Amino acid sequence: MVRTVVTESKGRAGRGQAGRLEELYRAHAPEAMRLAYLLTGDRVLAEDLTQDAFVKVLGRFQDLRNRDAFWWYLRRTIVNLSRSYFRRRQVERAYLERLRRPDTLPGPDIGERERIRRALVKLRPEQRAAVVLRYYEDMSEAATAEILGRPLGTVKSMVSRGIDTLREELTDDA
């Protein structure tokens, strides 16, 4: 019988708080949605941000110094969430743009590719390997030197001379 009384008293306190939270939601949800929509211009996103904001603020409801300032906390949270969303979206777009960029850059036509291949074949094999590793594989000079088993200075020299030779070959052919 004691357990029943304790459970009932906890239930009433819980319902009282739940009632207060429901009251806060009903009072502030329309304003919160309007704010989120004006910040984002997207109704679905505004709904998500509003829900997230309520969850965050209500999760810290016990810690609020002034519970009458609930709307202020909620509004601040919606603004922060929207800023965070757009910042994350900007980072994602920049990342995707970097991934997409090599495919969208115009490459040389087939004839130009063949000219470059013929010029590369004319280089000494070690020089060709250094140029291909450094520029086609986009490796650092140190990594290229390690793969070729040569000192860094030698690799720098091979790459420089190889590029000079390619430049001469390609301007002579043109």
N, C-alpha and C positions, 0 to 999 in steps of 0.2 A: 504494500500500500504506500509506503514511503517513496518508492521509485516512481509511482504514478504521479504523486504530487510534485516531485522534482521535475519530472518530464513535462508535466503540464505547465509549470511555471516557466521553464525554459522555452516551451513552445509559445507561450504568450509573449515573452520578451522577444523572441525571434520574429513573431508575427508583427509586433509593434515596430520593430526595425524594418522588417520587410514592407510594412505599410508605409513607413516614412520614405523608404527608397522608391516604392511605387509612386508615391505622391511627388517625389522629386522628378522622377522620370516623366510622369504625365505633365508636370508643370514646365519642364525645360526641354523635352524632346523636340517639339516643333521649332523652337528657336534654334536649338542646336543643329537640326537638319537644315534649316534655312542658312545658317552661318556656314556649315560645311559645304552646302551646294554653291553658295556664292564664292567660296574659296576655291572649289574644284571645278565647278561647271559640269559635274557628272553626278547624276542622281544616285546611281548604285554606289559609287565611291563615297558620296556624302553619307549614305546610310551606313556603310561600313565604318567610316571614320566616327560617326556619331555613336555607334554601338561600342567601338573600341574606347572612345573617350569616356563613356559612361562606365564601362568596366574598369578602366584605370582609376577614375575619380572615386567610384563607389568602393573599389578595393582599398582605397586609402581614406575612406569616409571617417573611420574612427580617429585618424590622425589630423583631420582638419581642425585648425584652431578655431575658426569661425564658421560654423555650419551654415550660417545665413549667406556666406560668400560662395555657396556651391556653384552658382551660375558663373561666377568669375573664374573659379577653378576649371569648370567644364569648358568654358570658352577658351581659356588659355591652352587646355589640353587639345582641343580640336585644332587650334591654330598650329600647335607644335606637331601634331600628327600629320596635318596636311603638308606642312613644310618638309617634314621627314619623308613623306611619300614622294613629293616632287624631287627632292634631293636624290633619293634612291633611284627614282626613275631616270633622272639625268645621268647618273653614274652607269646605270644599265645600258642606256642608249649609247653612251660614249664607248662602253666596252663592246657592244655589238657593232658599232661603226668601225672600231679598230679591227674586229674580226672580219668584217665584210670588205674592208678597203682593198686588200690585195686582189680580190676577185673583180672589183669594179674598175680597177685601174686599167687603162687601155694598154695592152701589151703590143709588142712589135708584131707586124704582120708576118706571115710565113716566110716570105722572102728575106725579111730583116733577121728573123731568127736563124735562118740558114747561113746568112752572112756572118752573124756572131759565132755560130758553131764552127764555121770554117776558120775564122780568125782564132778561136780558142784552140783548135786542133794544131795550129801552127806554133803554139807555145811549147816550150819544153815540158815534158810530163810533170815534173815537180812544180814548175811555175804555174802550169794549168791547175794543178791540184790546189795550190795556195790561193789562186784567184777564185776558184769555184767554192772552196770552203769558206773563204773570207766574205765573198759577196753573194753568191747564190745561196749558200747554206746560212748566211748571215751570222757567222761565228766570229768571236773576238779574235784579235791577233794572237793572244795567249793560247786560246783553245786550238787555233789553227797550228800554232807552233808545237803544241803538245801532240796533236794527231800526227803531224808530219815528222815528229821526232827531231826537230831542228831548233836552234836557238831563236829567240824572239827577233833579234836584229836581222837574222838571215831571212826569216819569213817576211818581215817588213820590206826588206830589199827585194825579195822575189815578187811580192805582190805589186810593189811600185813599178818594177821593171816590166812585169806582165801587163799591167794597165797601160803603161806607155806604149808597149808593143801593140796591144789591142787598139789603142787610139790611132796609131799610125796605120795599121792594117785597115781599119774601118774607114778612115778618111781617104786612104788611097783608093779603096774600092768604090767609093761614092762618086 
